[in-house]
Every structure is written in structure tokens, then in C-alpha cells.
């Protein structure tokens, strides 16, 4: 018999996890889900959304799943000890450890476990969904735009913090604000800024990459463009007399949208 093992927090479980389980089960006869602990989720994400017992009940009741096990994390936060437990329980069977599209042989500690067959890109390289994005959509308000999406992370009487996600090949309008300034931190990806502190025709281009910071002062003309092949994530801190969406003077829209 071929024993298939997958591991994860699955917190909360979603459609992408179901497809992952189905793809893994097709490789063998008996699907074992090694479920990460609440402590592991706290270390990785800051907290857990659903406790272990809830996740265990839900996953074990899926028709595609044959068995759910808990385990102690290894020193690197992996599931090597879970694989050792499965080896002890099924000593005469082939054990296959399945990994999703974001993992490879060079970045998983489980490769050190002997007697295990490893499969990668199980379920495909494109994630249908993610637990993090589901929780983010639940925790924060957001708005879709022609250029992507933004999340409202924090706001008080003088400050507003957003996360802008600018899709590849898209850009915001060329604009300025009369009542606020902005600080941009590029948390992921890269982008191009068109900026002028005087007249709009004097705008120059500035390239920004991950961890770069750019300051847009009150009255500055500015435009964010993402010419790259991956989404650009920008943490935007607005501050001033007003952070209202009405305080936008647009000169033109990005024609690539």
C-alpha cells in the first residue's frame, strides 16, 4: 500500500487545500494529514484562527482524507517527526510525502528523513486560495480598483495606513493631495514612481524595489506604476489635515489599465 502524507496548518481550510488533498490522494492509497499544532501557527502567523481540535474534526471528516495525526515540530519547524511516526505505523508500506507548489527539495527540512519518497508541486504551482488572504479579507476592509486592490489597515483622526497591491502592468492615476502627505514602503515587488514637487510636466521617474521608501509631500504630483511581472505591495502611510479619498486631484489615468 502507498501511504501519502501531507502536512500543514490548514487554518482555515479552503478550496485550495481540498484540491491539494485530492491531488495527493491520487498518488497513493491512504492519505494521512499531519496537522500542525496551535503553537506552530502562533510562531508562523502570530496566532491561530481555529484551534487544533476544530481543524482536526473538519479535516478528518473530509471524504478524501483517511487519517489525521498531530505531531511535535522538529527543531526547524518541519514535520520530520510526523514522518518518523508514519514510518513506525506503516513499516512495510511505501511512504510518499507530498509538497505544494511553493516548496522544493532545497528548502524543506524533511529531506533528512530516510526511507521517504518526496513529491513536489502536488496540486500545481498556482494556489487557488490561501488561508492568509481569507483571514486578511475578514480582518480588514478593502476596495478593488482597476489597478489592483487596497486594504485599510489602520486609521485615526490624522493617520491612515493602507496596503496597496498593484497588479502587473497596472498603475494609479497621476495625482496630488492638498491636505495630506504620504510615505510609501515597498514591502514586496518593485514599481516605478512618476514624481514632481513642482509642475506636472517636470515629473521624473524613480525606480523602487523591495524595502525602498519614498516620501510624497503635500501638493506633490505622483503616480505609482507596476511594469513588472509580479504584483507590487506598497504600505502607504497617509498623514495630515485630512486623509479622505475626496482629497485627490487627478490629472490623468494610467492608460495601461
C-alpha positions as CSV (number, residue, x, y, z in Angstrom):
1,X,0.0,0.0,0.0
2,X,1.2,3.5,-0.8
3,X,0.8,5.9,2.2
4,X,0.5,9.6,1.2
5,X,1.4,12.2,3.7
6,X,0.7,15.9,3.5
7,X,1.2,18.5,6.3
8,X,0.1,22.0,7.1
9,X,-1.9,24.2,9.5
10,X,-5.0,24.4,7.2
11,X,-6.2,27.3,9.3
12,X,-8.8,28.0,8.0
13,X,-9.2,25.2,5.5
14,X,-10.3,26.3,2.0
15,X,-10.9,25.1,-1.6
16,X,-7.2,25.1,-2.4
17,X,-6.5,22.7,0.4
18,X,-9.2,20.4,-0.9
19,X,-7.6,20.3,-4.3
20,X,-4.2,19.7,-2.7
21,X,-5.6,16.7,-0.8
22,X,-7.3,15.3,-3.9
23,X,-4.1,15.6,-6.0
24,X,-2.1,13.9,-3.2
25,X,-4.6,11.1,-2.8
26,X,-4.3,10.3,-6.5
27,X,-0.7,9.3,-5.9
28,X,-1.5,6.5,-3.5
29,X,-4.0,4.5,-1.4
30,X,-4.2,6.1,2.1
31,X,-4.0,9.8,2.8
32,X,-2.5,10.9,6.1
33,X,-2.8,14.6,7.0
34,X,-0.2,15.7,9.5
35,X,-1.8,18.7,11.2
36,X,0.4,21.4,12.6
37,X,-0.2,22.5,16.3
38,X,-1.6,25.7,17.6
39,X,1.9,26.6,18.8
40,X,3.3,26.2,15.3
41,X,0.7,28.6,13.9
42,X,1.5,31.1,16.7
43,X,5.1,31.1,15.7
44,X,4.4,31.3,12.0
45,X,1.4,33.7,11.9
46,X,1.2,35.3,15.3
47,X,-1.9,33.3,16.3
48,X,-4.2,30.6,15.2
49,X,-7.7,31.3,13.9
50,X,-9.2,27.8,14.6
51,X,-7.8,25.6,17.4
52,X,-6.2,22.2,16.7
53,X,-9.3,20.2,17.8
54,X,-11.6,22.1,15.4
55,X,-9.2,21.7,12.5
56,X,-8.8,18.1,13.3
57,X,-12.5,17.4,13.3
58,X,-13.1,19.2,10.0
59,X,-10.2,17.7,8.1
60,X,-10.9,14.1,9.4
61,X,-14.5,14.4,8.1
62,X,-13.4,15.0,4.5
63,X,-14.0,12.0,2.3
64,X,-10.6,12.3,0.6
65,X,-8.8,12.1,4.0
66,X,-8.2,8.7,5.6
67,X,-6.3,9.7,8.7
68,X,-5.3,12.9,10.7
69,X,-2.4,13.0,13.1
70,X,-0.9,15.5,15.4
71,X,2.9,15.8,15.9
72,X,5.7,17.7,17.6
73,X,7.6,20.1,15.5
74,X,11.2,19.4,14.7
75,X,13.9,21.9,15.5
76,X,13.4,23.7,12.2
77,X,9.6,23.8,12.4
78,X,9.1,21.0,9.9
79,X,7.2,17.7,10.2
80,X,10.1,15.2,10.2
81,X,8.8,13.7,13.5
82,X,5.4,13.1,11.9
83,X,7.1,11.2,9.0
84,X,9.0,9.1,11.6
85,X,5.7,8.3,13.3
86,X,4.2,7.3,10.0
87,X,7.2,5.1,9.2
88,X,6.7,3.3,12.6
89,X,3.0,2.8,12.0
90,X,3.4,1.5,8.4
91,X,6.8,-0.2,8.3
92,X,6.1,-2.4,5.3
93,X,4.5,0.3,3.1
94,X,5.9,2.9,0.7
95,X,5.5,6.4,2.2
96,X,5.2,9.4,-0.1
97,X,5.5,13.0,1.3
98,X,3.7,15.4,-0.9
99,X,4.6,19.1,-1.1
100,X,2.7,22.0,-2.7
101,X,4.0,24.3,-5.4
102,X,5.9,26.7,-3.1
103,X,8.3,24.0,-1.7
104,X,11.3,22.3,-3.2
105,X,13.9,19.8,-2.3
106,X,16.4,22.5,-1.2
107,X,14.1,24.3,1.2
108,X,12.4,21.6,3.3
109,X,14.0,20.0,6.5
110,X,12.0,16.8,5.9
111,X,14.5,15.7,3.2
112,X,16.7,14.4,6.0
113,X,14.2,11.6,6.8
114,X,15.3,8.4,5.3
115,X,13.0,5.9,3.5
116,X,10.6,8.6,2.3
117,X,9.7,9.3,-1.3
118,X,9.2,13.0,-2.0
119,X,6.8,14.6,-4.5
120,X,6.8,18.3,-5.3
121,X,4.3,20.7,-7.0
122,X,1.4,18.5,-6.0
123,X,-1.8,20.2,-6.9
124,X,0.0,22.6,-9.3
125,X,2.2,25.6,-8.8
126,X,-0.8,28.1,-8.7
127,X,-2.6,28.4,-5.4
128,X,-6.4,28.6,-5.8
129,X,-6.6,30.4,-2.5
130,X,-4.7,31.0,0.8
131,X,-5.6,31.0,4.4
132,X,-3.7,34.2,4.9
133,X,-5.7,36.0,2.2
134,X,-9.0,34.7,3.6
135,X,-8.2,36.0,7.1
136,X,-6.9,39.3,5.7
137,X,-10.2,39.8,3.8
138,X,-12.1,39.0,7.0
139,X,-9.9,41.3,9.3
140,X,-9.6,44.4,7.1
141,X,-11.9,46.4,4.8
142,X,-10.7,46.5,1.2
143,X,-11.6,48.0,-2.2
144,X,-11.0,46.7,-5.7
145,X,-9.6,49.2,-8.3
146,X,-8.8,48.9,-12.0
147,X,-5.1,48.8,-11.0
148,X,-5.5,46.2,-8.2
149,X,-6.7,46.4,-4.6
150,X,-6.1,48.2,-1.3
151,X,-6.6,47.2,2.3
152,X,-7.4,49.7,5.1
153,X,-5.1,48.6,7.9
154,X,-5.4,51.5,10.4
155,X,-7.0,54.9,10.8
156,X,-7.3,57.6,13.4
157,X,-8.0,61.3,13.2
158,X,-4.8,62.2,11.5
159,X,-3.2,59.0,10.1
160,X,-4.4,56.3,7.7
161,X,-2.4,53.2,6.8
162,X,-3.2,51.2,3.7
163,X,-1.7,48.3,1.8
164,X,-1.8,48.9,-2.0
165,X,-1.5,45.8,-4.2
166,X,-0.7,47.0,-7.8
167,X,-1.2,44.3,-10.4
168,X,1.4,43.7,-13.1
169,X,1.2,46.2,-15.9
170,X,-1.1,48.5,-14.0
171,X,-0.8,51.9,-12.4
172,X,-2.7,54.5,-10.4
173,X,-3.7,57.9,-11.7
174,X,-1.2,60.8,-11.9
175,X,-2.5,62.8,-8.9
176,X,-1.8,65.1,-5.9
177,X,-3.3,65.8,-2.5
178,X,-3.8,69.2,-0.9
179,X,-4.4,68.1,2.7
180,X,-2.0,65.2,3.3
181,X,1.4,63.7,2.7
182,X,2.3,60.1,2.1
183,X,5.1,57.7,2.9
184,X,5.4,54.6,0.7
185,X,7.2,51.4,1.8
186,X,7.7,48.7,-0.8
187,X,7.0,45.5,1.1
188,X,7.1,43.2,-1.9
189,X,8.0,43.5,-5.6
190,X,9.0,46.7,-7.4
191,X,7.4,49.7,-9.1
192,X,8.1,52.9,-10.9
193,X,7.2,56.3,-9.5
194,X,6.5,59.4,-11.6
195,X,7.0,62.4,-9.3
196,X,7.2,66.1,-9.4
197,X,7.3,68.6,-6.5
198,X,6.6,71.5,-8.9
199,X,4.8,71.3,-12.2
200,X,3.4,68.0,-13.6
201,X,5.4,68.3,-16.8
202,X,8.6,68.3,-14.7
203,X,7.9,64.7,-13.4
204,X,10.8,62.3,-13.3
205,X,10.9,58.6,-12.9
206,X,12.2,56.8,-9.8
207,X,12.5,53.0,-9.6
208,X,11.7,51.4,-6.2
209,X,12.4,47.8,-5.1
210,X,11.5,45.8,-2.0
211,X,12.3,47.6,1.2
212,X,12.7,51.0,-0.5
213,X,10.9,54.1,1.0
214,X,9.6,57.1,-0.9
215,X,8.1,60.3,0.6
216,X,5.3,62.2,-1.3
217,X,4.8,65.6,0.3
218,X,1.6,67.5,0.3
219,X,1.0,69.0,-3.1
220,X,3.5,66.7,-5.0
221,X,2.4,65.2,-8.2
222,X,2.8,61.4,-8.2
223,X,1.9,58.2,-9.9
224,X,2.7,54.5,-9.0
225,X,3.2,52.1,-11.9
226,X,4.0,48.4,-11.8
227,X,5.8,47.5,-15.0
228,X,7.0,44.1,-13.6
229,X,5.5,40.6,-14.0
230,X,4.6,40.3,-10.3
231,X,2.3,42.2,-8.0
232,X,3.8,45.2,-6.1
233,X,2.8,45.6,-2.5
234,X,3.1,49.1,-1.0
235,X,2.5,50.1,2.6
236,X,1.1,53.6,2.4
237,X,1.1,55.9,5.4
238,X,-1.1,59.0,4.9
239,X,-0.9,61.8,7.4
240,X,-2.1,65.4,7.5
241,X,-5.2,67.6,7.9
242,X,-7.3,65.1,6.1
243,X,-6.9,61.5,4.8
244,X,-10.2,61.5,2.9
245,X,-10.5,59.8,-0.5
246,X,-12.0,63.1,-1.7
247,X,-8.6,64.8,-1.4
248,X,-7.4,63.6,-4.8
249,X,-6.8,65.9,-7.8
250,X,-6.2,63.6,-10.8
251,X,-4.5,64.9,-13.9
252,X,-4.8,61.7,-16.0
253,X,-5.3,58.0,-15.5
254,X,-2.8,55.3,-16.4
255,X,-3.5,54.3,-19.9
256,X,-2.3,50.7,-19.4
257,X,-5.2,49.8,-17.1
